[in-house]
Amino acid sequence: MKHTIYFYILLLISATCAAQEKITIPIETSENVTILQTDEDNRLNIVYFGKKLSDTSAYPAVSKQFLRSDPDNSITNNAYTPSGTWNLSEPAIQIKQPNGDHSLELKYISHTIEMVDDNVWLTSIVLRDPVFPVEVKLFYKAYRRENVMEQWSSIRNAGKKPVMLEKFASANLYIAGGKFFLRQYHGGWAEEMVPEETELTSGIKVLDSKLGTRADLFQPPSFVVSIDQPATENNGEVIMASLAWTGNFKIDLEKDSYQNLRLIAGINPYAAEYELKPSETFETPALIYTLSHQGKGTGSRNLHAWATKYRLRDGKGKRLTLLNNWESTYFDFDEPKLKGLFKNASDLGVDMFLLDDGWFGNKYPRNNDVAGLGDWQENKLKLPHGLGYLVKEATAAGIKFGIWVEPEMVNPKSELYEKHRDWVIRHPDRKEYYFRNQLVLDLANPEVSSFVFGIIDSMLTKNPDIAFIKWDCNAVIYNAYSAYLAKNKMPQSMLYVSYVKALYGIMEKIKNKFPSTAMMLCSGGGGRVDYGALKYFTEYWPSDNTDPLERVFIQWENSYFFPAIASCNHVTDWSPAPLKFKIDVAMMGKLGFDIVMNKLSPEDLLFAKKAVEEYRTISDVVWHGDLYRLSDPFKKNIAALMYVSPDKTKSVVFNYLANTRYQTNVSPEPIRLNGLDPEKKYRVKEINVYPGTMPALNGEQLYSGEFLMNIGINPAVNRSRASVVLSVTELSLP
């Protein structure tokens, strides 16, 4: 196979220089270091991942302490393991060359270290194949204060013919240790984030999804690996990771013969071979991870600090409380009914009214979920004066206006489907399969992507005062076939990846054009929660399950990876639990209501109004404070967690009865707090008290931070006091 002379000369010079001595590349955060080093064959290996050394000059000698070289054993600590040559283990990258050859070797060429700012350093490493014109770049973005690493790769075809990417991982880690314990998640609609922790044994454990759109419906791309023993909240060495990708993912965890762990994460290569044209570069999504030496609590606070500053849209800002109409009206509403709900929202004291599904479609009115999806014109019978009229009426009522959309989907019973069947992901020769009576639009088609962007662009341009968009996504991809790819003689296997990249392109344009419009990432519940999409959204919907007791568990597990400010928690009529319990649970994030206000008792209505006022006094601590989990509901009868302001002057503690089987006093022991200043004096007071009841703690007693963290405080949770919220305030503050 012929290659350009320039490519050979550059490769020869670079490889010769690099082979003269081993190159050591330390990548540091404030506590940890990843040490990469070339070997005698100029391959780049991971020689250490763990606590950093104060003497950085010792890093080159680290590899001498690990005897992992065995010529008869293919187990590898390679930094980006290729396939088809010397490696027989699970690869990070696999390529089919133009001649059908699957062999690939990657040699170190060069690296650069860029100081992005005083906290962020980006290390870029160039690897090349000495035979085929393939170049790989590895990127390690270290967020030093947060102890978070963002790792991804790019693959460039430097040849004159297309190559086929058959696997293209984001990250390839190698972790030393004797035992490893994986905490993974599974579930389904209304039962998201069910944890399961097991010890990893020899072989490969795979976490993956093949759903296409709401890819983490059954299994999210977030996981925890404890080293040597299961980590607790405050103890143990633990890796907490999440893949920033809104499509099919695959995470391989392979325990090798040295009892170490190879971890490979990225886009799922299943049915996803990607054709890379000459001079084209493919960039993978990032794996976000942190290594904590003080348990899962520190790990989650690392991720929260990183997310709110660097990834989540408006992570340092505020959020709008809202009243949603869904449980009040479902599809049955008109302008007078909505205006009445505007008044309810205003009386309740929330910031915004959210109009949910059912406002569009004329030939096929959206009166249920079987018709109208895709026809984004206001329904003339329900809304004869259009959205603009509703926005003005909401403004007149003293509230903002938000709206629900699901622009990626289409009902077969719609004008869009009738006119543009070629825009739909469907196989022309096979039976159509529907998920919630829907099919998915083909975003790989640029014309379809323009249409989807146009839906939002037109709506917000005509109605610039719309303050909020709830972006839903309820269908998965069946019959993964693109008429556009077929027409343009492109491989059908490019559909899954092209879909997500096009989706990001749409969201990027919306974010740039309408930066002040808040957006909720929704997907029939928590079927689409990842840091790839949250770059464009201010918040996400953890689950359609709003039963407050079950939400305690769902929100608990989500909180390991995502900060409270991103979590949309609504008070609904889903369960018969007391209104106070519902509101207390919903306060642990971004508060919203989806209840029939007119059915509330006078006492409940009064409490709801006061709770909204109370929430405004604590929301900043919840949104921007440090989270400490105090009592695990999976292990104890009480769920307790607290948010502490960065200066440790204010905190709020949420306590819930998580086990209702016993009617006796279920909190005989105090709850030990965390994150406070041991030298400060604090006033502890019960807040959000239901009318006519007496608080157990009135704030008259003062405690030192040392007392509260070592002895604790008893919130007196029992069956009649199933939820208790405590305010902990420094004595000098009001």
Residue pairs with C-beta under 8 A, 6 or more apart in sequence:
1 97
1 98
1 99
1 131
1 132
3 132
3 133
3 159
4 133
7 133
7 158
11 109
11 128
11 130
14 109
14 110
14 128
15 42
15 107
15 109
15 130
18 38
18 42
18 107
18 108
18 109
18 110
19 42
22 37
22 38
22 39
22 60
22 63
23 37
23 38
23 108
23 111
24 35
24 36
24 37
24 59
24 60
25 35
25 36
25 37
25 44
25 111
25 123
25 125
26 33
26 34
26 35
26 36
26 52
26 56
26 59
27 33
27 34
27 35
27 36
27 121
27 123
27 140
27 142
27 149
28 52
28 56
28 121
28 142
28 144
29 52
29 142
29 143
29 144
29 145
29 146
29 147
29 148
29 149
30 144
30 145
30 147
31 51
31 52
31 147
31 291
31 293
32 49
32 50
32 51
32 52
32 147
32 291
33 48
33 49
33 50
33 51
33 52
33 53
33 59
34 46
34 48
34 49
34 140
34 149
35 46
35 47
35 48
35 49
35 59
35 62
35 63
36 44
36 45
36 46
36 47
36 79
36 125
37 44
37 45
37 47
37 60
37 62
37 63
38 44
38 45
38 108
39 45
41 107
42 107
42 108
43 78
43 106
43 107
43 108
44 78
44 79
44 80
44 106
44 108
44 125
44 127
44 138
45 63
45 76
45 77
45 78
45 79
45 174
46 77
46 78
46 79
46 172
46 173
46 174
47 62
47 63
47 66
47 77
48 59
48 62
48 63
48 66
48 176
49 173
49 174
49 175
49 176
49 291
50 176
50 237
50 291
51 293
53 59
66 176
68 75
68 77
68 258
73 257
74 86
74 87
74 88
74 89
75 89
75 256
75 257
75 258
76 87
76 89
76 262
77 174
77 260
77 262
78 87
78 92
78 172
78 174
79 125
79 138
79 172
80 92
80 93
80 106
80 127
80 136
80 138
80 153
80 169
80 172
81 87
81 89
81 90
81 91
81 92
81 93
81 172
81 262
81 264
82 91
82 92
82 93
82 94
82 104
82 105
82 106
82 129
83 91
83 93
83 94
83 95
83 102
83 104
83 167
84 94
84 101
84 102
84 103
84 104
85 103
85 104
85 105
86 105
89 254
89 256
89 262
90 204
90 252
90 254
90 262
90 264
91 167
91 264
92 153
92 167
92 169
92 171
92 172
92 264
92 266
93 104
93 106
93 136
93 153
93 155
93 165
93 167
93 168
93 169
94 102
94 104
94 165
94 166
94 167
94 269
95 102
95 104
95 132
95 134
95 155
95 163
95 164
95 165
95 166
96 102
96 163
96 164
96 166
96 273
97 103
97 132
97 163
98 159
98 161
98 162
98 163
101 132
102 166
103 131
103 132
104 129
104 132
104 134
105 129
105 130
105 131
106 127
106 128
106 129
106 136
107 127
107 128
107 129
107 130
108 125
108 126
108 127
109 126
109 127
109 128
110 125
110 126
111 123
111 124
111 125
111 126
112 123
112 124
113 121
113 122
113 123
113 124
114 121
114 122
114 123
114 124
115 121
116 122
116 141
119 143
119 144
119 145
119 146
120 141
120 142
120 143
120 144
120 310
121 141
121 142
121 144
122 139
122 140
122 141
122 142
123 139
123 140
123 141
123 142
124 137
124 138
124 139
125 137
125 138
125 139
125 140
126 135
126 136
126 137
127 135
127 136
127 137
127 138
128 134
128 135
128 136
129 135
132 159
132 163
133 157
133 158
133 159
134 155
134 156
134 157
134 158
134 159
134 163
135 155
135 156
135 158
136 153
136 154
136 155
136 156
137 153
137 154
137 156
138 151
138 153
139 150
139 151
139 152
139 153
139 154
140 149
140 150
140 151
141 149
141 150
141 151
141 286
142 148
142 149
143 149
143 150
143 306
143 310
145 305
146 290
146 302
146 303
146 305
146 306
146 309
147 290
147 291
147 292
147 302
148 288
148 289
148 290
148 302
148 303
148 305
148 306
149 288
149 289
149 290
150 244
150 286
150 287
150 288
151 170
151 171
151 286
151 287
151 289
152 170
152 171
152 283
152 284
152 285
152 286
152 287
153 168
153 169
153 170
153 171
153 283
153 284
154 281
154 282
154 283
154 284
155 165
155 168
155 276
155 281
155 282
155 284
156 279
156 280
156 281
156 282
157 163
157 276
157 277
157 278
157 279
157 280
157 281
158 279
159 278
160 278
161 278
162 275
162 276
162 277
162 278
163 275
163 276
164 273
164 274
164 275
164 276
164 491
165 273
165 274
165 275
165 276
165 282
166 269
166 273
167 266
167 269
168 266
168 267
168 269
168 274
168 282
168 284
169 264
169 265
169 266
169 267
169 284
170 243
170 245
170 265
170 266
170 267
170 284
170 285
170 286
170 287
171 263
171 264
171 265
171 266
171 286
171 287
171 289
172 262
172 263
172 264
173 261
173 262
173 263
173 264
173 289
174 260
174 261
174 262
174 263
175 225
175 227
175 239
175 260
175 261
175 263
176 260
177 227
177 228
177 259
177 260
177 261
178 228
178 259
179 199
179 200
179 227
179 228
179 229
179 259
180 199
180 200
180 225
180 226
180 227
180 228
180 253
180 255
180 261
181 197
181 198
181 199
181 200
181 225
181 226
181 229
181 230
181 231
182 197
182 198
182 199
182 200
182 205
182 223
182 224
182 225
182 253
183 195
183 196
183 197
183 223
183 224
183 225
183 226
183 230
184 195
184 196
184 197
184 207
184 219
184 223
184 224
185 192
185 193
185 194
185 195
185 196
185 219
185 220
185 222
185 223
185 557
186 194
186 196
186 218
186 219
187 193
187 194
187 218
187 219
188 217
188 218
189 217
189 524
189 525
189 527
189 544
190 525
190 543
190 544
190 545
191 543
191 545
191 550
192 220
192 525
192 526
192 527
192 542
192 543
192 545
192 554
193 220
193 526
193 542
193 543
193 553
193 554
193 557
193 558
194 557
195 557
195 634
197 230
200 225
200 253
200 255
200 261
201 255
202 255
202 257
203 254
203 255
204 252
204 253
204 254
205 252
205 253
205 254
206 250
206 251
206 252
206 253
207 219
207 221
207 223
207 249
207 250
207 251
207 253
208 219
208 248
208 249
208 250
208 251
208 268
208 270
209 215
209 216
209 217
209 218
209 219
209 221
209 248
209 249
209 268
210 248
210 268
210 270
210 271
211 217
211 218
211 248
211 476
211 477
211 527
212 247
212 248
212 440
212 476
212 477
212 480
212 496
212 499
213 247
213 408
213 440
213 473
213 475
213 476
213 477
213 499
213 523
213 528
214 473
214 474
214 475
214 476
214 523
214 524
214 527
214 528
215 221
215 245
215 246
215 247
215 248
215 249
215 527
215 528
216 249
216 526
216 527
216 528
216 529
216 530
217 476
217 523
217 524
217 525
217 526
217 527
220 242
220 526
220 529
220 530
221 242
221 243
221 245
221 249
221 251
221 265
221 530
222 240
222 241
222 242
222 243
222 529
222 530
222 560
222 561
223 240
223 241
223 242
223 251
224 231
224 238
224 239
224 240
224 241
224 296
224 299
224 560
225 238
225 239
225 241
225 253
225 261
225 263
226 236
226 237
226 238
226 239
227 236
227 237
227 238
227 239
228 236
228 237
229 236
230 236
231 237
231 238
231 292
231 295
231 296
232 295
232 296
233 295
233 296
233 297
233 629
233 632
234 294
234 295
234 297
234 298
234 674
235 294
235 295
236 295
236 296
237 291
237 292
237 293
238 291
238 292
238 295
238 296
238 299
239 289
239 290
239 291
239 292
239 299
240 289
240 290
240 292
240 296
240 299
240 300
240 302
240 303
240 560
240 561
241 265
241 287
241 288
241 289
241 290
242 287
242 288
242 289
242 303
242 530
242 531
242 561
243 249
243 251
243 265
243 266
243 285
243 286
243 287
243 288
243 530
243 532
244 285
244 286
244 287
244 288
244 311
244 530
244 531
244 532
244 535
245 266
245 267
245 285
245 500
245 530
245 532
246 500
246 503
246 504
246 528
246 530
246 532
246 533
247 267
247 268
247 496
247 497
247 499
247 500
248 267
248 268
248 270
248 272
248 496
249 265
249 266
249 267
249 268
250 265
250 266
250 267
250 268
250 269
250 270
251 263
251 264
251 265
252 262
252 263
252 264
252 265
253 261
253 262
253 263
254 261
254 262
254 263
254 264
255 261
255 262
256 262
265 287
266 284
266 285
266 287
267 284
267 285
267 496
267 497
268 496
271 480
271 493
271 496
272 493
272 494
272 496
272 497
273 491
273 493
273 494
274 282
274 491
274 493
274 494
274 497
275 490
275 491
275 494
276 282
285 532
286 531
288 303
288 306
288 311
288 531
290 299
290 302
290 303
290 306
291 299
292 298
292 299
292 302
296 560
297 627
297 628
297 629
297 674
299 560
300 559
300 560
300 561
300 627
301 626
301 627
303 560
303 561
303 562
303 563
304 562
304 563
304 564
304 626
304 627
307 315
307 531
307 534
307 562
307 563
307 566
308 315
308 316
308 563
308 565
308 624
309 315
309 316
311 531
311 534
311 535
312 534
312 535
312 537
312 538
312 563
312 565
312 566
313 511
313 519
313 534
313 535
313 536
313 537
313 538
314 518
314 538
315 563
315 565
315 566
316 624
317 538
318 619
318 623
319 518
319 538
319 539
319 565
319 590
319 619
319 623
320 350
320 351
320 352
320 400
320 402
320 467
320 468
320 518
320 590
321 349
321 350
321 351
321 352
321 590
321 591
321 592
321 593
321 612
321 615
322 345
322 350
322 351
322 352
322 353
322 354
322 402
322 468
322 592
322 593
323 341
323 344
323 345
323 348
323 350
323 352
323 353
323 354
323 592
323 593
323 594
323 597
324 353
324 354
324 356
324 570
324 592
324 593
324 594
325 333
325 338
325 341
325 353
325 354
325 355
325 356
325 594
326 356
326 357
326 594
327 572
327 573
327 594
327 595
327 596
328 341
328 594
328 595
328 596
328 597
329 337
329 341
329 358
330 358
331 357
331 358
331 366
331 367
331 368
332 358
332 367
333 358
333 382
334 381
334 382
334 383
335 382
335 383
335 384
335 385
335 389
335 390
335 393
338 353
338 355
338 390
338 393
339 393
339 397
341 353
341 597
342 353
342 393
342 394
342 397
342 399
343 397
344 597
344 598
345 352
345 353
345 397
345 399
346 397
346 398
346 399
347 597
347 609
348 593
348 597
348 608
348 609
348 612
349 609
349 612
349 613
350 399
350 592
350 593
350 612
351 399
351 400
352 394
352 399
352 400
352 401
352 402
352 467
352 468
353 394
353 397
353 399
353 400
353 401
353 402
354 402
354 403
354 404
354 468
354 470
354 592
355 390
355 401
355 402
355 403
355 404
356 404
356 470
357 366
357 369
357 404
357 406
357 472
358 366
358 367
358 379
358 382
359 366
359 378
359 379
359 382
359 383
359 387
359 403
359 404
360 366
360 372
360 375
360 376
360 377
360 378
360 379
361 371
361 372
361 373
361 375
361 377
361 379
361 414
362 375
362 377
362 379
362 380
363 375
363 415
364 371
364 372
364 375
364 411
364 413
364 414
364 415
365 371
365 372
365 379
365 381
365 382
366 372
366 373
366 375
366 379
369 411
369 436
369 437
369 438
370 411
370 413
370 437
371 411
371 413
371 414
372 379
372 411
372 413
372 414
373 406
373 409
373 410
373 411
373 414
373 438
374 409
374 410
374 411
374 414
374 415
374 416
374 417
374 441
375 414
375 415
375 416
376 405
376 407
376 455
376 459
378 386
378 387
383 389
383 390
387 403
387 459
387 462
387 463
387 466
388 462
388 463
390 401
391 401
391 463
391 465
391 466
394 400
394 401
395 401
395 465
400 465
400 467
400 468
401 465
401 466
401 467
401 468
402 466
402 467
402 468
402 469
402 470
402 518
403 459
403 466
403 468
403 469
403 470
404 469
404 470
404 472
405 455
405 456
405 459
405 469
405 470
405 471
405 472
406 471
406 472
406 473
406 474
407 441
407 452
407 455
407 456
407 471
408 440
408 441
408 443
408 452
408 473
408 503
409 438
409 439
409 440
409 441
409 473
409 474
409 475
410 416
410 417
410 423
410 424
410 438
410 439
410 440
410 441
411 417
411 437
411 438
411 439
412 432
412 434
412 437
412 439
416 423
417 424
417 439
422 483
422 484
423 441
423 442
423 445
423 447
423 448
423 451
423 483
424 439
424 440
424 441
424 442
425 439
425 440
425 441
425 442
425 477
425 478
425 479
425 480
425 481
425 482
425 495
426 432
426 439
426 479
426 481
427 479
427 481
428 481
428 483
430 479
432 439
432 478
432 479
433 478
433 479
434 475
434 478
435 474
435 475
435 476
435 478
436 474
436 475
436 524
438 474
438 475
439 475
439 478
440 475
440 476
440 477
440 499
441 448
441 451
441 452
442 448
442 482
442 483
442 484
442 495
442 499
443 449
443 452
443 498
443 499
443 502
443 503
443 506
444 482
444 484
444 485
444 494
444 495
444 498
444 499
444 502
445 482
445 483
445 484
446 502
447 484
448 484
449 502
449 505
449 506
452 506
453 506
453 509
453 510
456 469
456 510
456 514
457 509
457 510
457 513
459 466
460 466
460 513
460 514
460 517
466 517
467 516
467 517
467 518
468 517
468 518
468 519
468 520
469 517
469 518
469 519
469 520
470 519
470 520
470 522
470 541
471 519
471 520
471 521
471 522
471 537
472 522
472 523
472 524
473 522
473 523
473 524
473 527
473 528
474 523
474 524
477 495
477 496
477 499
480 492
480 495
480 496
481 492
481 495
482 492
482 495
482 498
485 491
485 492
485 494
485 495
485 498
486 492
500 532
504 532
504 536
507 533
507 535
507 536
507 537
508 536
510 517
510 519
510 536
511 535
511 536
518 538
518 539
519 536
519 537
519 538
519 539
520 537
520 538
520 539
520 540
520 541
520 568
521 528
521 529
521 533
521 534
521 537
521 539
521 540
521 541
522 528
522 540
522 541
523 529
523 541
524 544
525 541
525 542
525 543
525 544
525 545
526 540
526 541
526 542
526 543
526 554
526 558
528 540
529 540
529 542
529 558
529 562
533 540
534 540
534 562
534 566
538 566
539 565
539 566
539 567
539 568
539 590
540 562
540 566
540 567
540 568
541 568
542 551
542 554
542 555
542 558
542 567
542 568
542 569
543 550
543 551
543 554
545 551
545 554
545 574
546 569
546 570
546 571
546 572
546 574
546 575
546 582
546 594
547 574
547 575
547 577
548 575
548 577
548 581
548 582
548 584
548 585
548 586
549 575
549 577
549 581
549 585
549 656
549 658
549 660
551 569
551 585
551 586
552 585
552 633
552 639
552 656
552 658
553 633
553 634
553 639
553 658
555 567
555 569
555 585
555 588
555 589
556 629
556 632
556 633
556 634
556 639
556 641
558 567
559 567
559 627
559 629
559 641
563 623
563 627
564 588
564 589
564 590
564 622
564 623
564 627
564 643
565 589
565 590
565 622
565 623
565 624
566 589
566 590
567 588
567 589
567 590
568 589
568 590
568 592
569 585
569 586
569 587
569 588
569 589
569 590
569 591
569 592
570 586
570 592
570 593
570 594
571 579
571 582
571 583
571 586
571 591
571 592
571 593
571 594
571 595
571 608
572 582
572 593
572 594
572 595
573 594
573 595
573 596
573 599
575 582
577 722
578 690
578 722
578 723
579 600
579 604
579 607
579 608
580 607
580 611
580 688
580 690
580 723
581 656
581 722
581 723
583 591
583 607
583 608
583 611
583 688
584 654
584 656
584 688
584 723
584 724
584 725
585 654
585 656
585 723
586 592
587 611
587 615
587 618
587 619
587 622
587 654
587 688
587 725
588 622
588 641
588 654
589 622
590 623
591 612
591 615
591 619
593 608
597 605
600 608
603 690
603 691
603 692
606 691
607 690
607 691
610 688
610 691
611 688
614 687
614 688
617 687
618 652
618 687
618 727
620 645
621 643
621 644
621 645
621 650
621 651
621 652
622 643
622 652
624 645
624 646
625 643
625 644
625 645
625 646
625 650
625 651
625 652
626 643
626 644
626 646
626 675
627 641
627 642
627 643
628 641
628 642
628 643
628 644
628 673
628 674
628 675
629 640
629 641
630 640
630 641
630 642
630 653
630 671
630 672
630 673
630 674
631 638
631 639
631 640
631 641
631 655
631 671
632 639
633 639
633 656
633 658
633 659
636 658
636 659
637 657
637 658
637 659
637 662
637 666
637 667
638 655
638 656
638 657
638 658
638 666
638 667
638 671
638 717
639 654
639 655
639 656
639 658
640 653
640 654
640 655
640 656
640 671
640 715
641 653
641 654
642 651
642 652
642 653
642 654
642 673
642 674
642 675
642 728
643 651
643 652
644 650
644 651
644 674
644 675
644 676
645 651
648 675
648 676
648 677
648 680
648 705
648 730
649 680
649 729
649 730
649 733
650 727
650 728
650 729
650 730
650 733
651 673
651 675
651 676
651 727
651 728
651 729
652 687
652 725
652 726
652 727
652 728
653 671
653 673
653 713
653 715
653 725
653 726
653 727
653 728
654 723
654 725
655 667
655 671
655 715
655 717
655 723
655 724
655 725
655 726
656 717
656 722
656 723
657 666
657 717
657 718
657 719
657 721
657 722
657 723
659 666
660 719
660 722
662 719
663 719
664 718
665 718
666 717
666 718
666 719
667 714
667 715
667 716
667 717
667 718
668 714
669 712
669 714
670 711
670 712
670 713
670 714
671 712
671 713
671 714
671 715
672 708
672 709
672 710
672 711
672 712
673 708
673 709
673 712
673 713
673 728
674 709
676 682
676 705
676 708
676 709
676 728
677 705
677 730
678 704
678 705
678 706
678 709
679 704
679 705
679 706
680 704
680 705
680 730
680 731
681 702
681 703
681 704
681 705
681 730
681 731
682 702
682 703
682 704
682 705
682 708
682 728
682 729
682 730
682 731
683 699
683 701
683 702
683 728
683 729
683 730
683 731
684 697
684 699
684 701
684 703
684 708
684 713
684 726
684 727
684 728
685 695
685 697
685 698
685 699
685 726
685 727
685 729
686 695
686 696
686 697
686 698
686 715
686 724
686 725
686 726
686 727
687 695
687 725
687 726
687 727
688 725
689 695
696 715
696 716
696 721
696 724
697 713
697 715
697 716
697 726
699 727
702 731
703 713
708 728
713 726
715 724
715 726
716 724
717 723
717 724
